[in-house]
């Protein structure tokens, strides 16, 4: 019973200090690796099968969102598949009439 209490406290501490949570201190089942892309992935999934314009560090790209990967957005534009790393995305906007 006491071990369950310690595991509960460990889980709470990990949720508070996860960005600085050393993997050797908390086992992976208590403190899973931090997923820095989870929020943007959830947001971009709202655009699946929609026509968008993506402003990137290299310029604008327009096309249909065909997939959202672990750390990239996949667009189909003019018959080509384009993979855009999340770290290059500045802004995503829905094209008019694409709802």
C-alpha positions as CSV (number, residue, x, y, z in Angstrom):
1,X,0.0,0.0,0.0
2,X,2.8,2.4,0.9
3,X,4.5,1.8,-2.4
4,X,1.3,2.9,-4.2
5,X,1.3,6.2,-2.3
6,X,4.9,6.8,-3.2
7,X,4.2,6.0,-6.9
8,X,1.2,8.5,-6.7
9,X,3.4,11.2,-5.3
10,X,6.1,10.4,-7.9
11,X,3.6,10.8,-10.6
12,X,2.4,14.2,-9.3
13,X,6.0,15.4,-9.0
14,X,6.7,14.3,-12.5
15,X,3.7,16.1,-13.9
16,X,4.9,19.3,-12.2
17,X,8.6,19.0,-13.1
18,X,8.3,17.0,-16.4
19,X,10.5,19.3,-18.5
20,X,13.4,18.8,-16.0
21,X,12.4,15.2,-15.1
22,X,15.6,13.1,-15.4
23,X,14.7,9.8,-17.1
24,X,16.9,7.8,-14.7
25,X,14.9,9.2,-11.7
26,X,11.4,8.4,-12.8
27,X,10.7,5.2,-14.8
28,X,9.0,5.8,-18.3
29,X,5.7,4.3,-17.1
30,X,5.5,7.1,-14.5
31,X,7.2,9.9,-16.4
32,X,6.8,9.4,-20.2
33,X,9.1,11.5,-22.4
34,X,7.8,15.1,-23.0
35,X,6.2,15.5,-26.4
36,X,6.8,19.0,-27.4
37,X,4.8,18.6,-30.6
38,X,1.6,17.3,-29.2
39,X,-0.2,20.6,-29.1
40,X,0.6,21.7,-32.6
41,X,-0.2,18.2,-33.9
42,X,-3.7,18.4,-32.3
43,X,-4.2,21.9,-33.8
44,X,-3.1,20.9,-37.3
45,X,-5.3,17.8,-37.3
46,X,-8.2,20.2,-37.4
47,X,-7.1,21.2,-40.9
48,X,-7.1,17.6,-42.3
49,X,-8.5,17.5,-45.8
50,X,-8.8,21.3,-45.9
51,X,-7.1,23.7,-48.2
52,X,-4.6,25.9,-46.3
53,X,-1.8,28.4,-46.7
54,X,1.2,27.7,-44.6
55,X,3.6,30.5,-43.9
56,X,7.1,29.0,-43.3
57,X,10.6,30.3,-42.7
58,X,11.2,29.7,-46.4
59,X,8.0,31.3,-47.8
60,X,4.3,30.5,-48.3
61,X,3.0,27.1,-49.4
62,X,-0.7,26.4,-50.3
63,X,-2.3,23.0,-50.6
64,X,-4.6,20.4,-49.0
65,X,-3.5,19.0,-45.7
66,X,-3.3,15.2,-46.3
67,X,-1.5,14.1,-43.0
68,X,-0.1,15.3,-39.8
69,X,3.0,13.4,-38.8
70,X,4.9,13.3,-35.5
71,X,6.9,16.5,-36.3
72,X,5.7,17.5,-39.8
73,X,2.7,18.6,-41.8
74,X,2.0,16.9,-45.2
75,X,0.4,19.0,-47.9
76,X,-0.6,18.1,-51.5
77,X,0.0,21.0,-53.7
78,X,-0.2,21.0,-57.5
79,X,0.0,17.2,-57.6
80,X,3.1,17.1,-55.4
81,X,3.4,16.0,-51.7
82,X,5.2,18.5,-49.5
83,X,6.5,17.7,-46.0
84,X,6.8,20.8,-43.8
85,X,8.7,20.4,-40.5
86,X,6.8,21.9,-37.5
87,X,9.9,23.9,-36.7
88,X,9.6,25.7,-40.0
89,X,5.9,26.7,-39.6
90,X,5.1,30.3,-38.7
91,X,1.4,30.4,-39.4
92,X,-1.4,28.3,-40.9
93,X,-4.5,29.8,-42.4
94,X,-7.6,28.1,-43.9
95,X,-8.2,29.2,-47.5
96,X,-11.5,30.9,-48.2
97,X,-14.3,28.6,-49.3
98,X,-12.5,25.5,-47.8
99,X,-14.8,24.9,-44.9
